[in-house]
Structures are given as structure tokens and as C-alpha cells.
Amino acid sequence: MSNLLEYKRYIGSVEFNSEDEVFHGKLEGIRDLVSYEATDVEGLKRAFHEAVDDYLAMCEKKAQKAGTGIQRRVQRASSA
């Protein structure tokens, strides 16, 4: 079982809060804080995809370079 989601080269964490019965996570490997949550797994996947798309749209709107996601950071570290 994986506690990670992947979409458009971005990785997202998966956590579960048993008190609130809510799944939540955040984009990994970027400097900005981008989080998402849902009450079921399918909803969490949708929320993660929306979070990535919204993050990329925000970066484009602000003419800010989007974080490259965790995969590129791992590749750079392993080639050093």
C-alpha cells in the first residue's frame, strides 16, 4: 500500500485523521504549501488532482516558476 499519489510529475502525501474521519495530504517537493482533503479515497484523488492543477494555474497567473515536484529533486540528488 502506498501513502503517495502521483499526477503530472507531482507527488502528494496521504494521511488519515481517524478522529475527524478525513483523508488529507499535501504536495511534496515544492516550497509552497498546497494541501487537499476529502472524506473518501476517490474524493482525495480528485482533490489532489485539483490541487496540482490549481497550483500550476496560480504559478502561471503570477508568472512564478512552479516547483518541479519531487521526482526531479530526487533525480538531481542521485546524479550528484
mmCIF file of the N, C-alpha and C atoms, coordinates in Angstrom:
data_MODEL
# 
_entry.id   MODEL 
# 
loop_
_atom_site.group_PDB 
_atom_site.id 
_atom_site.type_symbol 
_atom_site.label_atom_id 
_atom_site.label_alt_id 
_atom_site.label_comp_id 
_atom_site.label_asym_id 
_atom_site.label_entity_id 
_atom_site.label_seq_id 
_atom_site.pdbx_PDB_ins_code 
_atom_site.Cartn_x 
_atom_site.Cartn_y 
_atom_site.Cartn_z 
_atom_site.occupancy 
_atom_site.B_iso_or_equiv 
_atom_site.pdbx_formal_charge 
_atom_site.auth_seq_id 
_atom_site.auth_comp_id 
_atom_site.auth_asym_id 
_atom_site.auth_atom_id 
_atom_site.pdbx_PDB_model_num 
ATOM 1   N N  . MET A 1 1  ? 0.839   -1.183 0.000   1.00 0.00 ? 1  MET A N  1 
ATOM 2   C CA . MET A 1 1  ? 0.000   0.000  0.000   1.00 0.00 ? 1  MET A CA 1 
ATOM 3   C C  . MET A 1 1  ? 0.881   1.242  0.000   1.00 0.00 ? 1  MET A C  1 
ATOM 4   N N  . SER A 1 2  ? 0.553   2.192  -0.827  1.00 0.00 ? 2  SER A N  1 
ATOM 5   C CA . SER A 1 2  ? 1.328   3.416  -0.933  1.00 0.00 ? 2  SER A CA 1 
ATOM 6   C C  . SER A 1 2  ? 0.611   4.561  -0.239  1.00 0.00 ? 2  SER A C  1 
ATOM 7   N N  . ASN A 1 3  ? 1.374   5.400  0.416   1.00 0.00 ? 3  ASN A N  1 
ATOM 8   C CA . ASN A 1 3  ? 0.828   6.599  1.039   1.00 0.00 ? 3  ASN A CA 1 
ATOM 9   C C  . ASN A 1 3  ? 1.133   7.826  0.192   1.00 0.00 ? 3  ASN A C  1 
ATOM 10  N N  . LEU A 1 4  ? 1.306   7.610  -1.122  1.00 0.00 ? 4  LEU A N  1 
ATOM 11  C CA . LEU A 1 4  ? 1.631   8.698  -2.038  1.00 0.00 ? 4  LEU A CA 1 
ATOM 12  C C  . LEU A 1 4  ? 0.718   8.658  -3.249  1.00 0.00 ? 4  LEU A C  1 
ATOM 13  N N  . LEU A 1 5  ? 0.431   9.828  -3.777  1.00 0.00 ? 5  LEU A N  1 
ATOM 14  C CA . LEU A 1 5  ? -0.304  9.972  -5.031  1.00 0.00 ? 5  LEU A CA 1 
ATOM 15  C C  . LEU A 1 5  ? 0.624   10.633 -6.028  1.00 0.00 ? 5  LEU A C  1 
ATOM 16  N N  . GLU A 1 6  ? 0.415   10.372 -7.315  1.00 0.00 ? 6  GLU A N  1 
ATOM 17  C CA . GLU A 1 6  ? 1.238   10.990 -8.351  1.00 0.00 ? 6  GLU A CA 1 
ATOM 18  C C  . GLU A 1 6  ? 0.344   11.502 -9.468  1.00 0.00 ? 6  GLU A C  1 
ATOM 19  N N  . TYR A 1 7  ? 0.643   12.718 -9.934  1.00 0.00 ? 7  TYR A N  1 
ATOM 20  C CA . TYR A 1 7  ? -0.119  13.334 -11.023 1.00 0.00 ? 7  TYR A CA 1 
ATOM 21  C C  . TYR A 1 7  ? 0.736   14.449 -11.613 1.00 0.00 ? 7  TYR A C  1 
ATOM 22  N N  . LYS A 1 8  ? 0.902   14.447 -12.921 1.00 0.00 ? 8  LYS A N  1 
ATOM 23  C CA . LYS A 1 8  ? 1.675   15.481 -13.630 1.00 0.00 ? 8  LYS A CA 1 
ATOM 24  C C  . LYS A 1 8  ? 3.055   15.696 -12.995 1.00 0.00 ? 8  LYS A C  1 
ATOM 25  N N  . ARG A 1 9  ? 3.713   14.611 -12.653 1.00 0.00 ? 9  ARG A N  1 
ATOM 26  C CA . ARG A 1 9  ? 5.064   14.623 -12.081 1.00 0.00 ? 9  ARG A CA 1 
ATOM 27  C C  . ARG A 1 9  ? 5.112   15.204 -10.664 1.00 0.00 ? 9  ARG A C  1 
ATOM 28  N N  . TYR A 1 10 ? 3.961   15.372 -10.023 1.00 0.00 ? 10 TYR A N  1 
ATOM 29  C CA . TYR A 1 10 ? 3.913   15.844 -8.640  1.00 0.00 ? 10 TYR A CA 1 
ATOM 30  C C  . TYR A 1 10 ? 3.511   14.688 -7.736  1.00 0.00 ? 10 TYR A C  1 
ATOM 31  N N  . ILE A 1 11 ? 4.055   14.700 -6.549  1.00 0.00 ? 11 ILE A N  1 
ATOM 32  C CA . ILE A 1 11 ? 3.790   13.676 -5.556  1.00 0.00 ? 11 ILE A CA 1 
ATOM 33  C C  . ILE A 1 11 ? 3.004   14.320 -4.420  1.00 0.00 ? 11 ILE A C  1 
ATOM 34  N N  . GLY A 1 12 ? 2.007   13.617 -3.932  1.00 0.00 ? 12 GLY A N  1 
ATOM 35  C CA . GLY A 1 12 ? 1.226   14.097 -2.802  1.00 0.00 ? 12 GLY A CA 1 
ATOM 36  C C  . GLY A 1 12 ? 1.160   13.055 -1.710  1.00 0.00 ? 12 GLY A C  1 
ATOM 37  N N  . SER A 1 13 ? 1.195   13.510 -0.483  1.00 0.00 ? 13 SER A N  1 
ATOM 38  C CA . SER A 1 13 ? 1.105   12.606 0.659   1.00 0.00 ? 13 SER A CA 1 
ATOM 39  C C  . SER A 1 13 ? -0.348  12.218 0.909   1.00 0.00 ? 13 SER A C  1 
ATOM 40  N N  . VAL A 1 14 ? -0.531  11.123 1.649   1.00 0.00 ? 14 VAL A N  1 
ATOM 41  C CA . VAL A 1 14 ? -1.860  10.669 2.053   1.00 0.00 ? 14 VAL A CA 1 
ATOM 42  C C  . VAL A 1 14 ? -1.818  10.369 3.544   1.00 0.00 ? 14 VAL A C  1 
ATOM 43  N N  . GLU A 1 15 ? -2.680  11.022 4.284   1.00 0.00 ? 15 GLU A N  1 
ATOM 44  C CA . GLU A 1 15 ? -2.810  10.801 5.729   1.00 0.00 ? 15 GLU A CA 1 
ATOM 45  C C  . GLU A 1 15 ? -4.296  10.604 6.034   1.00 0.00 ? 15 GLU A C  1 
ATOM 46  N N  . PHE A 1 16 ? -4.573  9.964  7.176   1.00 0.00 ? 16 PHE A N  1 
ATOM 47  C CA . PHE A 1 16 ? -5.955  9.782  7.604   1.00 0.00 ? 16 PHE A CA 1 
ATOM 48  C C  . PHE A 1 16 ? -6.088  10.203 9.047   1.00 0.00 ? 16 PHE A C  1 
ATOM 49  N N  . ASN A 1 17 ? -7.047  11.066 9.320   1.00 0.00 ? 17 ASN A N  1 
ATOM 50  C CA . ASN A 1 17 ? -7.337  11.501 10.673  1.00 0.00 ? 17 ASN A CA 1 
ATOM 51  C C  . ASN A 1 17 ? -8.548  10.708 11.148  1.00 0.00 ? 17 ASN A C  1 
ATOM 52  N N  . SER A 1 18 ? -8.332  9.760  12.051  1.00 0.00 ? 18 SER A N  1 
ATOM 53  C CA . SER A 1 18 ? -9.426  8.893  12.493  1.00 0.00 ? 18 SER A CA 1 
ATOM 54  C C  . SER A 1 18 ? -10.435 9.626  13.376  1.00 0.00 ? 18 SER A C  1 
ATOM 55  N N  . GLU A 1 19 ? -10.006 10.679 14.038  1.00 0.00 ? 19 GLU A N  1 
ATOM 56  C CA . GLU A 1 19 ? -10.936 11.471 14.854  1.00 0.00 ? 19 GLU A CA 1 
ATOM 57  C C  . GLU A 1 19 ? -11.983 12.152 13.987  1.00 0.00 ? 19 GLU A C  1 
ATOM 58  N N  . ASP A 1 20 ? -11.521 12.810 12.934  1.00 0.00 ? 20 ASP A N  1 
ATOM 59  C CA . ASP A 1 20 ? -12.415 13.543 12.036  1.00 0.00 ? 20 ASP A CA 1 
ATOM 60  C C  . ASP A 1 20 ? -12.907 12.685 10.872  1.00 0.00 ? 20 ASP A C  1 
ATOM 61  N N  . GLU A 1 21 ? -12.298 11.509 10.694  1.00 0.00 ? 21 GLU A N  1 
ATOM 62  C CA . GLU A 1 21 ? -12.597 10.616 9.569   1.00 0.00 ? 21 GLU A CA 1 
ATOM 63  C C  . GLU A 1 21 ? -12.429 11.329 8.234   1.00 0.00 ? 21 GLU A C  1 
ATOM 64  N N  . VAL A 1 22 ? -11.265 11.980 8.094   1.00 0.00 ? 22 VAL A N  1 
ATOM 65  C CA . VAL A 1 22 ? -10.941 12.743 6.887   1.00 0.00 ? 22 VAL A CA 1 
ATOM 66  C C  . VAL A 1 22 ? -9.561  12.339 6.388   1.00 0.00 ? 22 VAL A C  1 
ATOM 67  N N  . PHE A 1 23 ? -9.466  12.132 5.071   1.00 0.00 ? 23 PHE A N  1 
ATOM 68  C CA . PHE A 1 23 ? -8.171  11.945 4.419   1.00 0.00 ? 23 PHE A CA 1 
ATOM 69  C C  . PHE A 1 23 ? -7.630  13.324 4.076   1.00 0.00 ? 23 PHE A C  1 
ATOM 70  N N  . HIS A 1 24 ? -6.322  13.495 4.183   1.00 0.00 ? 24 HIS A N  1 
ATOM 71  C CA . HIS A 1 24 ? -5.720  14.776 3.816   1.00 0.00 ? 24 HIS A CA 1 
ATOM 72  C C  . HIS A 1 24 ? -4.297  14.532 3.351   1.00 0.00 ? 24 HIS A C  1 
ATOM 73  N N  . GLY A 1 25 ? -3.731  15.537 2.701   1.00 0.00 ? 25 GLY A N  1 
ATOM 74  C CA . GLY A 1 25 ? -2.353  15.426 2.230   1.00 0.00 ? 25 GLY A CA 1 
ATOM 75  C C  . GLY A 1 25 ? -1.860  16.772 1.738   1.00 0.00 ? 25 GLY A C  1 
ATOM 76  N N  . LYS A 1 26 ? -0.619  16.765 1.257   1.00 0.00 ? 26 LYS A N  1 
ATOM 77  C CA . LYS A 1 26 ? -0.024  17.981 0.715   1.00 0.00 ? 26 LYS A CA 1 
ATOM 78  C C  . LYS A 1 26 ? 0.930   17.605 -0.405  1.00 0.00 ? 26 LYS A C  1 
ATOM 79  N N  . LEU A 1 27 ? 1.186   18.567 -1.297  1.00 0.00 ? 27 LEU A N  1 
ATOM 80  C CA . LEU A 1 27 ? 2.158   18.347 -2.362  1.00 0.00 ? 27 LEU A CA 1 
ATOM 81  C C  . LEU A 1 27 ? 3.541   18.298 -1.746  1.00 0.00 ? 27 LEU A C  1 
ATOM 82  N N  . GLU A 1 28 ? 4.331   17.360 -2.159  1.00 0.00 ? 28 GLU A N  1 
ATOM 83  C CA . GLU A 1 28 ? 5.692   17.185 -1.654  1.00 0.00 ? 28 GLU A CA 1 
ATOM 84  C C  . GLU A 1 28 ? 6.693   17.714 -2.673  1.00 0.00 ? 28 GLU A C  1 
ATOM 85  N N  . GLY A 1 29 ? 7.823   18.185 -2.193  1.00 0.00 ? 29 GLY A N  1 
ATOM 86  C CA . GLY A 1 29 ? 8.911   18.578 -3.078  1.00 0.00 ? 29 GLY A CA 1 
ATOM 87  C C  . GLY A 1 29 ? 8.802   19.976 -3.651  1.00 0.00 ? 29 GLY A C  1 
ATOM 88  N N  . ILE A 1 30 ? 7.890   20.792 -3.107  1.00 0.00 ? 30 ILE A N  1 
ATOM 89  C CA . ILE A 1 30 ? 7.782   22.182 -3.549  1.00 0.00 ? 30 ILE A CA 1 
ATOM 90  C C  . ILE A 1 30 ? 7.892   23.076 -2.317  1.00 0.00 ? 30 ILE A C  1 
ATOM 91  N N  . ARG A 1 31 ? 8.213   24.341 -2.529  1.00 0.00 ? 31 ARG A N  1 
ATOM 92  C CA . ARG A 1 31 ? 8.372   25.263 -1.406  1.00 0.00 ? 31 ARG A CA 1 
ATOM 93  C C  . ARG A 1 31 ? 7.037   25.783 -0.885  1.00 0.00 ? 31 ARG A C  1 
ATOM 94  N N  . ASP A 1 32 ? 6.035   25.851 -1.742  1.00 0.00 ? 32 ASP A N  1 
ATOM 95  C CA . ASP A 1 32 ? 4.723   26.346 -1.344  1.00 0.00 ? 32 ASP A CA 1 
ATOM 96  C C  . ASP A 1 32 ? 3.966   25.264 -0.578  1.00 0.00 ? 32 ASP A C  1 
ATOM 97  N N  . LEU A 1 33 ? 3.022   25.685 0.253   1.00 0.00 ? 33 LEU A N  1 
ATOM 98  C CA . LEU A 1 33 ? 2.164   24.740 0.959   1.00 0.00 ? 33 LEU A CA 1 
ATOM 99  C C  . LEU A 1 33 ? 0.873   24.593 0.174   1.00 0.00 ? 33 LEU A C  1 
ATOM 100 N N  . VAL A 1 34 ? 0.670   23.419 -0.376  1.00 0.00 ? 34 VAL A N  1 
ATOM 101 C CA . VAL A 1 34 ? -0.539  23.111 -1.125  1.00 0.00 ? 34 VAL A CA 1 
ATOM 102 C C  . VAL A 1 34 ? -1.116  21.845 -0.512  1.00 0.00 ? 34 VAL A C  1 
ATOM 103 N N  . SER A 1 35 ? -2.301  21.961 0.075   1.00 0.00 ? 35 SER A N  1 
ATOM 104 C CA . SER A 1 35 ? -2.908  20.815 0.748   1.00 0.00 ? 35 SER A CA 1 
ATOM 105 C C  . SER A 1 35 ? -4.276  20.516 0.150   1.00 0.00 ? 35 SER A C  1 
ATOM 106 N N  . TYR A 1 36 ? -4.823  19.348 0.506   1.00 0.00 ? 36 TYR A N  1 
ATOM 107 C CA . TYR A 1 36 ? -6.103  18.889 -0.006  1.00 0.00 ? 36 TYR A CA 1 
ATOM 108 C C  . TYR A 1 36 ? -6.692  17.918 1.002   1.00 0.00 ? 36 TYR A C  1 
ATOM 109 N N  . GLU A 1 37 ? -8.000  17.727 0.954   1.00 0.00 ? 37 GLU A N  1 
ATOM 110 C CA . GLU A 1 37 ? -8.644  16.777 1.854   1.00 0.00 ? 37 GLU A CA 1 
ATOM 111 C C  . GLU A 1 37 ? -9.950  16.290 1.269   1.00 0.00 ? 37 GLU A C  1 
ATOM 112 N N  . ALA A 1 38 ? -10.434 15.161 1.791   1.00 0.00 ? 38 ALA A N  1 
ATOM 113 C CA . ALA A 1 38 ? -11.701 14.580 1.362   1.00 0.00 ? 38 ALA A CA 1 
ATOM 114 C C  . ALA A 1 38 ? -12.125 13.519 2.377   1.00 0.00 ? 38 ALA A C  1 
ATOM 115 N N  . THR A 1 39 ? -13.353 13.079 2.263   1.00 0.00 ? 39 THR A N  1 
ATOM 116 C CA . THR A 1 39 ? -13.865 12.077 3.198   1.00 0.00 ? 39 THR A CA 1 
ATOM 117 C C  . THR A 1 39 ? -13.728 10.648 2.685   1.00 0.00 ? 39 THR A C  1 
ATOM 118 N N  . ASP A 1 40 ? -13.311 10.477 1.425   1.00 0.00 ? 40 ASP A N  1 
ATOM 119 C CA . ASP A 1 40 ? -13.088 9.127  0.896   1.00 0.00 ? 40 ASP A CA 1 
ATOM 120 C C  . ASP A 1 40 ? -11.907 9.153  -0.076  1.00 0.00 ? 40 ASP A C  1 
ATOM 121 N N  . VAL A 1 41 ? -11.449 7.978  -0.445  1.00 0.00 ? 41 VAL A N  1 
ATOM 122 C CA . VAL A 1 41 ? -10.243 7.859  -1.270  1.00 0.00 ? 41 VAL A CA 1 
ATOM 123 C C  . VAL A 1 41 ? -10.435 8.472  -2.642  1.00 0.00 ? 41 VAL A C  1 
ATOM 124 N N  . GLU A 1 42 ? -11.558 8.204  -3.291  1.00 0.00 ? 42 GLU A N  1 
ATOM 125 C CA . GLU A 1 42 ? -11.802 8.774  -4.626  1.00 0.00 ? 42 GLU A CA 1 
ATOM 126 C C  . GLU A 1 42 ? -11.853 10.295 -4.550  1.00 0.00 ? 42 GLU A C  1 
ATOM 127 N N  . GLY A 1 43 ? -12.478 10.815 -3.515  1.00 0.00 ? 43 GLY A N  1 
ATOM 128 C CA . GLY A 1 43 ? -12.532 12.259 -3.326  1.00 0.00 ? 43 GLY A CA 1 
ATOM 129 C C  . GLY A 1 43 ? -11.153 12.843 -3.098  1.00 0.00 ? 43 GLY A C  1 
ATOM 130 N N  . LEU A 1 44 ? -10.308 12.110 -2.373  1.00 0.00 ? 44 LEU A N  1 
ATOM 131 C CA . LEU A 1 44 ? -8.942  12.582 -2.127  1.00 0.00 ? 44 LEU A CA 1 
ATOM 132 C C  . LEU A 1 44 ? -8.149  12.636 -3.427  1.00 0.00 ? 44 LEU A C  1 
ATOM 133 N N  . LYS A 1 45 ? -8.312  11.633 -4.268  1.00 0.00 ? 45 LYS A N  1 
ATOM 134 C CA . LYS A 1 45 ? -7.621  11.640 -5.568  1.00 0.00 ? 45 LYS A CA 1 
ATOM 135 C C  . LYS A 1 45 ? -8.058  12.844 -6.405  1.00 0.00 ? 45 LYS A C  1 
ATOM 136 N N  . ARG A 1 46 ? -9.368  13.100 -6.436  1.00 0.00 ? 46 ARG A N  1 
ATOM 137 C CA . ARG A 1 46 ? -9.879  14.264 -7.190  1.00 0.00 ? 46 ARG A CA 1 
ATOM 138 C C  . ARG A 1 46 ? -9.329  15.564 -6.604  1.00 0.00 ? 46 ARG A C  1 
ATOM 139 N N  . ALA A 1 47 ? -9.350  15.661 -5.266  1.00 0.00 ? 47 ALA A N  1 
ATOM 140 C CA . ALA A 1 47 ? -8.862  16.878 -4.605  1.00 0.00 ? 47 ALA A CA 1 
ATOM 141 C C  . ALA A 1 47 ? -7.376  17.080 -4.883  1.00 0.00 ? 47 ALA A C  1 
ATOM 142 N N  . PHE A 1 48 ? -6.599  15.992 -4.911  1.00 0.00 ? 48 PHE A N  1 
ATOM 143 C CA . PHE A 1 48 ? -5.167  16.073 -5.222  1.00 0.00 ? 48 PHE A CA 1 
ATOM 144 C C  . PHE A 1 48 ? -4.958  16.586 -6.638  1.00 0.00 ? 48 PHE A C  1 
ATOM 145 N N  . HIS A 1 49 ? -5.673  16.031 -7.596  1.00 0.00 ? 49 HIS A N  1 
ATOM 146 C CA . HIS A 1 49 ? -5.553  16.478 -8.996  1.00 0.00 ? 49 HIS A CA 1 
ATOM 147 C C  . HIS A 1 49 ? -5.924  17.953 -9.117  1.00 0.00 ? 49 HIS A C  1 
ATOM 148 N N  . GLU A 1 50 ? -7.011  18.355 -8.456  1.00 0.00 ? 50 GLU A N  1 
ATOM 149 C CA . GLU A 1 50 ? -7.421  19.759 -8.483  1.00 0.00 ? 50 GLU A CA 1 
ATOM 150 C C  . GLU A 1 50 ? -6.362  20.658 -7.851  1.00 0.00 ? 50 GLU A C  1 
ATOM 151 N N  . ALA A 1 51 ? -5.746  20.187 -6.758  1.00 0.00 ? 51 ALA A N  1 
ATOM 152 C CA . ALA A 1 51 ? -4.712  20.982 -6.084  1.00 0.00 ? 51 ALA A CA 1 
ATOM 153 C C  . ALA A 1 51 ? -3.512  21.197 -7.006  1.00 0.00 ? 51 ALA A C  1 
ATOM 154 N N  . VAL A 1 52 ? -3.090  20.150 -7.719  1.00 0.00 ? 52 VAL A N  1 
ATOM 155 C CA . VAL A 1 52 ? -1.968  20.282 -8.651  1.00 0.00 ? 52 VAL A CA 1 
ATOM 156 C C  . VAL A 1 52 ? -2.337  21.252 -9.763  1.00 0.00 ? 52 VAL A C  1 
ATOM 157 N N  . ASP A 1 53 ? -3.512  21.060 -10.362 1.00 0.00 ? 53 ASP A N  1 
ATOM 158 C CA . ASP A 1 53 ? -3.942  21.936 -11.452 1.00 0.00 ? 53 ASP A CA 1 
ATOM 159 C C  . ASP A 1 53 ? -4.057  23.386 -10.979 1.00 0.00 ? 53 ASP A C  1 
ATOM 160 N N  . ASP A 1 54 ? -4.627  23.599 -9.788  1.00 0.00 ? 54 ASP A N  1 
ATOM 161 C CA . ASP A 1 54 ? -4.751  24.954 -9.245  1.00 0.00 ? 54 ASP A CA 1 
ATOM 162 C C  . ASP A 1 54 ? -3.384  25.566 -8.977  1.00 0.00 ? 54 ASP A C  1 
ATOM 163 N N  . TYR A 1 55 ? -2.458  24.767 -8.451  1.00 0.00 ? 55 TYR A N  1 
ATOM 164 C CA . TYR A 1 55 ? -1.099  25.248 -8.177  1.00 0.00 ? 55 TYR A CA 1 
ATOM 165 C C  . TYR A 1 55 ? -0.416  25.694 -9.471  1.00 0.00 ? 55 TYR A C  1 
ATOM 166 N N  . LEU A 1 56 ? -0.516  24.884 -10.497 1.00 0.00 ? 56 LEU A N  1 
ATOM 167 C CA . LEU A 1 56 ? 0.102   25.233 -11.775 1.00 0.00 ? 56 LEU A CA 1 
ATOM 168 C C  . LEU A 1 56 ? -0.547  26.472 -12.377 1.00 0.00 ? 56 LEU A C  1 
ATOM 169 N N  . ALA A 1 57 ? -1.864  26.593 -12.278 1.00 0.00 ? 57 ALA A N  1 
ATOM 170 C CA . ALA A 1 57 ? -2.566  27.767 -12.797 1.00 0.00 ? 57 ALA A CA 1 
ATOM 171 C C  . ALA A 1 57 ? -2.165  29.020 -12.026 1.00 0.00 ? 57 ALA A C  1 
ATOM 172 N N  . MET A 1 58 ? -2.036  28.905 -10.698 1.00 0.00 ? 58 MET A N  1 
ATOM 173 C CA . MET A 1 58 ? -1.623  30.048 -9.884  1.00 0.00 ? 58 MET A CA 1 
ATOM 174 C C  . MET A 1 58 ? -0.216  30.498 -10.262 1.00 0.00 ? 58 MET A C  1 
ATOM 175 N N  . CYS A 1 59 ? 0.673   29.553 -10.446 1.00 0.00 ? 59 CYS A N  1 
ATOM 176 C CA . CYS A 1 59 ? 2.047   29.902 -10.826 1.00 0.00 ? 59 CYS A CA 1 
ATOM 177 C C  . CYS A 1 59 ? 2.073   30.591 -12.181 1.00 0.00 ? 59 CYS A C  1 
ATOM 178 N N  . GLU A 1 60 ? 1.278   30.100 -13.112 1.00 0.00 ? 60 GLU A N  1 
ATOM 179 C CA . GLU A 1 60 ? 1.225   30.717 -14.441 1.00 0.00 ? 60 GLU A CA 1 
ATOM 180 C C  . GLU A 1 60 ? 0.653   32.131 -14.353 1.00 0.00 ? 60 GLU A C  1 
ATOM 181 N N  . LYS A 1 61 ? -0.398  32.312 -13.573 1.00 0.00 ? 61 LYS A N  1 
ATOM 182 C CA . LYS A 1 61 ? -1.036  33.616 -13.424 1.00 0.00 ? 61 LYS A CA 1 
ATOM 183 C C  . LYS A 1 61 ? -0.087  34.630 -12.801 1.00 0.00 ? 61 LYS A C  1 
ATOM 184 N N  . LYS A 1 62 ? 0.704   34.194 -11.839 1.00 0.00 ? 62 LYS A N  1 
ATOM 185 C CA . LYS A 1 62 ? 1.645   35.089 -11.157 1.00 0.00 ? 62 LYS A CA 1 
ATOM 186 C C  . LYS A 1 62 ? 2.987   35.166 -11.868 1.00 0.00 ? 62 LYS A C  1 
ATOM 187 N N  . ALA A 1 63 ? 3.106   34.466 -12.997 1.00 0.00 ? 63 ALA A N  1 
ATOM 188 C CA . ALA A 1 63 ? 4.377   34.387 -13.727 1.00 0.00 ? 63 ALA A CA 1 
ATOM 189 C C  . ALA A 1 63 ? 5.487   33.906 -12.800 1.00 0.00 ? 63 ALA A C  1 
ATOM 190 N N  . GLN A 1 64 ? 5.128   32.977 -11.940 1.00 0.00 ? 64 GLN A N  1 
ATOM 191 C CA . GLN A 1 64 ? 6.067   32.381 -10.984 1.00 0.00 ? 64 GLN A CA 1 
ATOM 192 C C  . GLN A 1 64 ? 6.422   30.984 -11.469 1.00 0.00 ? 64 GLN A C  1 
ATOM 193 N N  . LYS A 1 65 ? 7.661   30.643 -11.350 1.00 0.00 ? 65 LYS A N  1 
ATOM 194 C CA . LYS A 1 65 ? 8.087   29.316 -11.752 1.00 0.00 ? 65 LYS A CA 1 
ATOM 195 C C  . LYS A 1 65 ? 7.530   28.286 -10.775 1.00 0.00 ? 65 LYS A C  1 
ATOM 196 N N  . ALA A 1 66 ? 6.824   27.302 -11.297 1.00 0.00 ? 66 ALA A N  1 
ATOM 197 C CA . ALA A 1 66 ? 6.261   26.244 -10.460 1.00 0.00 ? 66 ALA A CA 1 
ATOM 198 C C  . ALA A 1 66 ? 7.378   25.365 -9.937  1.00 0.00 ? 66 ALA A C  1 
ATOM 199 N N  . GLY A 1 67 ? 7.200   24.857 -8.735  1.00 0.00 ? 67 GLY A N  1 
ATOM 200 C CA . GLY A 1 67 ? 8.138   23.868 -8.218  1.00 0.00 ? 67 GLY A CA 1 
ATOM 201 C C  . GLY A 1 67 ? 8.157   22.681 -9.155  1.00 0.00 ? 67 GLY A C  1 
ATOM 202 N N  . THR A 1 68 ? 9.268   22.015 -9.238  1.00 0.00 ? 68 THR A N  1 
ATOM 203 C CA . THR A 1 68 ? 9.410   20.950 -10.218 1.00 0.00 ? 68 THR A CA 1 
ATOM 204 C C  . THR A 1 68 ? 8.861   19.618 -9.738  1.00 0.00 ? 68 THR A C  1 
ATOM 205 N N  . GLY A 1 69 ? 8.444   19.543 -8.509  1.00 0.00 ? 69 GLY A N  1 
ATOM 206 C CA . GLY A 1 69 ? 7.951   18.273 -7.993  1.00 0.00 ? 69 GLY A CA 1 
ATOM 207 C C  . GLY A 1 69 ? 9.089   17.433 -7.463  1.00 0.00 ? 69 GLY A C  1 
ATOM 208 N N  . ILE A 1 70 ? 8.748   16.425 -6.728  1.00 0.00 ? 70 ILE A N  1 
ATOM 209 C CA . ILE A 1 70 ? 9.739   15.638 -6.018  1.00 0.00 ? 70 ILE A CA 1 
ATOM 210 C C  . ILE A 1 70 ? 10.572  14.760 -6.941  1.00 0.00 ? 70 ILE A C  1 
ATOM 211 N N  . GLN A 1 71 ? 10.021  14.304 -8.064  1.00 0.00 ? 71 GLN A N  1 
ATOM 212 C CA . GLN A 1 71 ? 10.768  13.395 -8.929  1.00 0.00 ? 71 GLN A CA 1 
ATOM 213 C C  . GLN A 1 71 ? 12.047  14.033 -9.443  1.00 0.00 ? 71 GLN A C  1 
ATOM 214 N N  . ARG A 1 72 ? 11.982  15.274 -9.867  1.00 0.00 ? 72 ARG A N  1 
ATOM 215 C CA . ARG A 1 72 ? 13.189  15.930 -10.387 1.00 0.00 ? 72 ARG A CA 1 
ATOM 216 C C  . ARG A 1 72 ? 14.196  16.163 -9.277  1.00 0.00 ? 72 ARG A C  1 
ATOM 217 N N  . ARG A 1 73 ? 13.730  16.505 -8.099  1.00 0.00 ? 73 ARG A N  1 
ATOM 218 C CA . ARG A 1 73 ? 14.636  16.737 -6.977  1.00 0.00 ? 73 ARG A CA 1 
ATOM 219 C C  . ARG A 1 73 ? 15.379  15.436 -6.643  1.00 0.00 ? 73 ARG A C  1 
ATOM 220 N N  . VAL A 1 74 ? 14.684  14.312 -6.647  1.00 0.00 ? 74 VAL A N  1 
ATOM 221 C CA . VAL A 1 74 ? 15.321  13.024 -6.363  1.00 0.00 ? 74 VAL A CA 1 
ATOM 222 C C  . VAL A 1 74 ? 16.325  12.690 -7.456  1.00 0.00 ? 74 VAL A C  1 
ATOM 223 N N  . GLN A 1 75 ? 15.980  12.942 -8.713  1.00 0.00 ? 75 GLN A N  1 
ATOM 224 C CA . GLN A 1 75 ? 16.893  12.648 -9.813  1.00 0.00 ? 75 GLN A CA 1 
ATOM 225 C C  . GLN A 1 75 ? 18.165  13.482 -9.687  1.00 0.00 ? 75 GLN A C  1 
ATOM 226 N N  . ARG A 1 76 ? 18.035  14.777 -9.367  1.00 0.00 ? 76 ARG A N  1 
ATOM 227 C CA . ARG A 1 76 ? 19.209  15.630 -9.226  1.00 0.00 ? 76 ARG A CA 1 
ATOM 228 C C  . ARG A 1 76 ? 20.085  15.159 -8.081  1.00 0.00 ? 76 ARG A C  1 
ATOM 229 N N  . ALA A 1 77 ? 19.488  14.789 -6.981  1.00 0.00 ? 77 ALA A N  1 
ATOM 230 C CA . ALA A 1 77 ? 20.253  14.353 -5.817  1.00 0.00 ? 77 ALA A CA 1 
ATOM 231 C C  . ALA A 1 77 ? 21.000  13.062 -6.113  1.00 0.00 ? 77 ALA A C  1 
ATOM 232 N N  . SER A 1 78 ? 20.384  12.163 -6.867  1.00 0.00 ? 78 SER A N  1 
ATOM 233 C CA . SER A 1 78 ? 21.039  10.880 -7.148  1.00 0.00 ? 78 SER A CA 1 
ATOM 234 C C  . SER A 1 78 ? 22.145  11.009 -8.176  1.00 0.00 ? 78 SER A C  1 
ATOM 235 N N  . SER A 1 79 ? 22.129  12.072 -8.987  1.00 0.00 ? 79 SER A N  1 
ATOM 236 C CA . SER A 1 79 ? 23.162  12.227 -10.012 1.00 0.00 ? 79 SER A CA 1 
ATOM 237 C C  . SER A 1 79 ? 24.353  13.028 -9.493  1.00 0.00 ? 79 SER A C  1 
ATOM 238 N N  . ALA A 1 80 ? 24.246  13.559 -8.283  1.00 0.00 ? 80 ALA A N  1 
ATOM 239 C CA . ALA A 1 80 ? 25.335  14.368 -7.712  1.00 0.00 ? 80 ALA A CA 1 
ATOM 240 C C  . ALA A 1 80 ? 26.469  13.507 -7.231  1.00 0.00 ? 80 ALA A C  1 
# 
